Amino acid sequence: MVGTVVVGGALTLTLGALAYPSMLGLDTVSASGDRIIANTQWGPFTEGDRAFVVAVRAAGLWEHPVGLIGLQKGQSKGVLTASQHLVDGHAALDETCRKIAPLLNVTLPNIASPQQEGFVNTLKADQGKQFDVDFANILRMTHGSIFNTVAKIRSTTKNTLVRALADQANDTVLDHITVMEQTGLVDFDTTLFTQTTPPKLPKSDMTPPVPPAGQPLVVLPPPANATSTPVDLGPAMNGPAANGS
């Protein structure tokens, strides 16, 4: 019991220090997300839509590298499997994001936010069993914190390109939640508490830096045995009229 208390206490401190919304724009979406910033051939494009596109990109910029780290440092079969899902899912999701961003005039970051880089640095420093525990709990918490936001964007956006991205993001996030839980390492009491009552961070800590003008976009490469694919944008490219919206 003493060992359990010590591990649980350490996990609480780790998640307490890191547990903030894992993708850029959660506060923006709730505060000013309905404001239309462009009327496009694919439907109105709002502040919330733009924040979501950037958020998807930012998530991949830290979770894809963490997946690669997990494939090297993971101690258990569950963590190795979850790492494969991170790399596979975010490579495909990022490709969709990179396809629609220029169409919607969205500037994508090349570096994750300071908050997200903090997650990466924590896992880089972890060793052995502690890596597996922090990996499963941090990623279960961050995916859980964004899941409702993905659903909100999917249910409210009038832009068909954003809707297609949200469809893919919903499937990817749910898959990643599931594989984290299947590791058997998730402390649900601590993780669910921190994902639903996150402390506030300065906006600068949650914002990925804007890349220098002309800098090529970083590409998140798929694994050799990739099973995830970018969403088919064909129907979405036809715009609201063809989609009945």
PEUR-V674137 format. One record per residue. N is the residue number from 0. SS is DSSP state (a for helix, b for strand, c for the rest). OMEGA is omega in radians with two decimals (999 if undefined). Layout:
N,SS,OMEGA ; N,SS,OMEGA
//
This chain:
0,c,3.13 ; 1,a,3.13 ; 2,a,3.13 ; 3,a,3.14 ; 4,a,-3.13 ; 5,a,3.12 ; 6,a,3.13 ; 7,a,3.12 ; 8,a,3.11 ; 9,a,3.13 ; 10,a,3.11 ; 11,a,3.13 ; 12,a,3.14 ; 13,a,-3.11 ; 14,a,3.11 ; 15,a,3.14 ; 16,a,-3.01 ; 17,a,-2.89 ; 18,c,3.01 ; 19,c,3.11 ; 20,c,-2.91 ; 21,c,-3.12 ; 22,c,-3.12 ; 23,c,2.91 ; 24,c,-3.12 ; 25,a,3.13 ; 26,a,3.14 ; 27,a,-3.14 ; 28,a,-3.08 ; 29,a,-3.03 ; 30,a,-3.02 ; 31,a,-3.00 ; 32,c,-3.07 ; 33,c,-3.08 ; 34,c,-3.14 ; 35,b,3.13 ; 36,b,3.08 ; 37,b,2.98 ; 38,b,-3.05 ; 39,b,3.11 ; 40,c,3.11 ; 41,c,3.13 ; 42,b,3.12 ; 43,b,-3.13 ; 44,b,-3.00 ; 45,b,3.03 ; 46,a,3.13 ; 47,a,3.09 ; 48,a,-3.12 ; 49,a,3.12 ; 50,a,-3.13 ; 51,a,3.13 ; 52,a,3.11 ; 53,a,-3.13 ; 54,a,3.13 ; 55,a,3.11 ; 56,a,-3.11 ; 57,a,3.13 ; 58,a,3.14 ; 59,a,-3.08 ; 60,a,3.05 ; 61,a,-3.08 ; 62,a,3.07 ; 63,a,3.07 ; 64,a,3.11 ; 65,a,3.07 ; 66,a,3.10 ; 67,a,3.09 ; 68,a,-3.13 ; 69,a,3.11 ; 70,a,3.13 ; 71,a,-2.98 ; 72,a,-3.08 ; 73,c,-3.10 ; 74,c,-3.05 ; 75,c,3.12 ; 76,a,3.14 ; 77,a,3.14 ; 78,a,3.09 ; 79,a,3.10 ; 80,a,3.12 ; 81,a,3.11 ; 82,a,3.09 ; 83,a,3.13 ; 84,a,3.12 ; 85,a,-3.11 ; 86,a,-3.09 ; 87,a,-3.07 ; 88,a,-3.07 ; 89,a,3.04 ; 90,a,-3.14 ; 91,a,-3.14 ; 92,a,-3.13 ; 93,a,3.10 ; 94,a,3.08 ; 95,a,-3.14 ; 96,a,-3.14 ; 97,a,3.09 ; 98,a,-3.04 ; 99,a,-3.06 ; 100,a,-3.14 ; 101,a,3.11 ; 102,a,-3.10 ; 103,c,3.11 ; 104,c,3.12 ; 105,c,3.05 ; 106,c,-3.11 ; 107,c,3.08 ; 108,c,3.03 ; 109,c,-3.13 ; 110,c,3.10 ; 111,c,-3.14 ; 112,c,3.07 ; 113,a,3.09 ; 114,a,-3.11 ; 115,a,3.07 ; 116,a,3.07 ; 117,a,3.07 ; 118,a,-3.11 ; 119,a,-3.11 ; 120,a,3.08 ; 121,a,-3.10 ; 122,a,3.04 ; 123,a,-3.09 ; 124,a,-3.11 ; 125,c,3.09 ; 126,c,3.00 ; 127,a,-3.09 ; 128,a,-3.13 ; 129,a,3.08 ; 130,a,-3.10 ; 131,a,-3.11 ; 132,a,-3.13 ; 133,a,3.11 ; 134,a,-3.08 ; 135,a,-3.05 ; 136,a,3.10 ; 137,a,-3.08 ; 138,a,3.04 ; 139,a,3.13 ; 140,a,-3.08 ; 141,a,3.10 ; 142,a,3.10 ; 143,a,-3.10 ; 144,a,-3.10 ; 145,a,-3.00 ; 146,a,3.14 ; 147,a,3.13 ; 148,a,3.06 ; 149,a,3.14 ; 150,a,3.14 ; 151,a,3.11 ; 152,a,-3.12 ; 153,a,-3.06 ; 154,a,-3.04 ; 155,a,-3.07 ; 156,c,3.06 ; 157,c,-3.11 ; 158,c,-3.02 ; 159,a,3.10 ; 160,a,3.10 ; 161,a,3.13 ; 162,a,3.12 ; 163,a,3.10 ; 164,a,3.13 ; 165,a,3.07 ; 166,a,-3.11 ; 167,a,3.14 ; 168,a,3.13 ; 169,a,-3.14 ; 170,a,-3.10 ; 171,a,-3.12 ; 172,a,3.13 ; 173,a,3.10 ; 174,a,-3.10 ; 175,a,3.02 ; 176,a,-3.08 ; 177,a,-3.10 ; 178,a,3.05 ; 179,a,3.13 ; 180,a,-3.12 ; 181,c,3.04 ; 182,c,-3.08 ; 183,c,-3.04 ; 184,c,-3.06 ; 185,c,3.00 ; 186,c,-2.99 ; 187,a,-3.12 ; 188,a,-3.12 ; 189,a,-3.09 ; 190,a,-3.12 ; 191,a,3.09 ; 192,a,-3.08 ; 193,a,3.14 ; 194,a,-3.11 ; 195,a,3.11 ; 196,c,-3.08 ; 197,c,3.00 ; 198,c,-3.11 ; 199,c,3.03 ; 200,c,2.99 ; 201,c,-3.12 ; 202,a,-3.12 ; 203,a,-3.14 ; 204,a,-3.12 ; 205,a,-3.04 ; 206,c,3.05 ; 207,c,3.13 ; 208,c,3.07 ; 209,c,-3.12 ; 210,c,3.06 ; 211,c,-3.14 ; 212,c,3.09 ; 213,c,3.13 ; 214,c,3.13 ; 215,c,3.12 ; 216,c,3.01 ; 217,c,3.13 ; 218,c,3.10 ; 219,c,-3.01 ; 220,c,3.07 ; 221,c,3.06 ; 222,c,-3.12 ; 223,c,-3.12 ; 224,c,-3.06 ; 225,c,3.06 ; 226,c,3.11 ; 227,c,3.13 ; 228,c,3.05 ; 229,c,-3.13 ; 230,c,3.08 ; 231,c,-3.10 ; 232,c,-3.09 ; 233,a,3.13 ; 234,a,-3.10 ; 235,a,-3.12 ; 236,a,-3.14 ; 237,c,3.03 ; 238,a,-3.05 ; 239,a,-3.05 ; 240,a,-3.13 ; 241,a,-3.11 ; 242,a,3.11 ; 243,c,-3.13 ; 244,c,999
//
